[in-house]
Amino acid sequence: MTAAANPAPRADRERNAPRSREAILDAAERLFAARGYEATSLSDVGAEAGVSRGTPGYFFGAKAQLYRAVLERCLGRVRQAVRSGRERALASREPPEVVLRGAVGEYFDFILANPDFVRLLEREALDGGRHLASLPPHLEAAQEALEAIVAELAIDPSGETEARHLMLSMLALSWFHVVHGPTVLRGLALEPDSPVFLEERRRHVVDLIVRGARDRVGTRPEAPGAPG
């Protein structure tokens, strides 16, 4: 693990508080995802961020507070992606199936672009979710994502249970390959970083979800955002 390429000189970053803070969060996200919470120290984060080893403690205090800040920032990215996707979907006035195809593709792309967040959640799951349990943004992000799916697809209230399962399937199918490249994918002779594989996988996930949802999620006939 190495610090970001071509970093600003350490002295410059330490004089620039916002830049230092972001560099520390970036470094902490990488290290917590790669090593886990227990195996990562504040001094490790400082070295990775290219600042003095005591700087992370200066900005965030204890390691637990830094870890919480990392998770909150990740969840903020999730919520922003959900909100912008919902706005685009409702403004498009496309039929629900077209909207769903776009939403699944966006979920896939977001997860692919944020592999460290996925690995952090995997580590949290193995640890019983003890850090996320006290983090309200986790619940808020999940609820916003569910509400977005219901609104984007104009799902009838009676279909909300299926919407929850649809949401879960979208997430599971979109991130398994991100964390299991060294295990399952290797056994199947698949290259998780290959552009060809990723394009094939994206197409497969989108088609699978859209076809499976046709008969399982009840949608009102009008397109999302259409006047009643």
Beta strands, then each sheet from edge to edge (+ up, - down):
end
